Amino acid sequence: MVAARGLKLSNRPGTVQCPANEMPQILPLLLSIYARAYYFGSITRYRPHHYPSITDSAFGSRVQDFITGQPQQFLYLLASEFAKREIAKPSIH
């Protein structure tokens, strides 16, 4: 990692730039995806009446994007972790 102006930078996939004092509070990418999926799963199962208020909020479009696109993206990320190299979706020819 390289420190520049108080930001920690990394070339690893799934890393973020943030102030150095906030680094201990950042979850690893796989864990953050799992935590969000677990949260939305519990909303769907135990409190489905909250779902419309979540999707109608300022973050509603991001929640929808996460729910529709994350499962496939999660599989590619998991495959990359197991293969210890970048695995990407093949391009359409």
Salt bridges, closest charged atoms under 4 A:
none
